[in-house]
Amino acid sequence: MIKRCNGIPDCSDGSDEQNCNPSCSQYMDFVCKDKRRCLHSFMVCDGAPQCEDGSDEDPNYAHCCRFTFSNTVPY
């Protein structure tokens, strides 16, 4: 049974999950531009970079949309 690079650290030091290429599961569908990490979609464009290269916050790569709201209510 393969335990390396399955997203679950089995070794106490986590070495079985180091130097692995990211593979996205059904819940982790964003791959950083440098291909070193896979993220959950809710972590993308959240204002806090999780990718080492910051690509999860790059509007050109991650297609971030920023919404602004006002207190004005139309009649």
Secondary structure as UniProt FT lines:
FT   TURN            4..5
FT   TURN            12..13
FT   HELIX           15..17
FT   TURN            18..19
FT   STRAND          30..31
FT   TURN            33..34
FT   STRAND          38..39
FT   HELIX           41..43
FT   TURN            44..45
FT   TURN            52..53
FT   HELIX           55..57
FT   HELIX           59..62
//
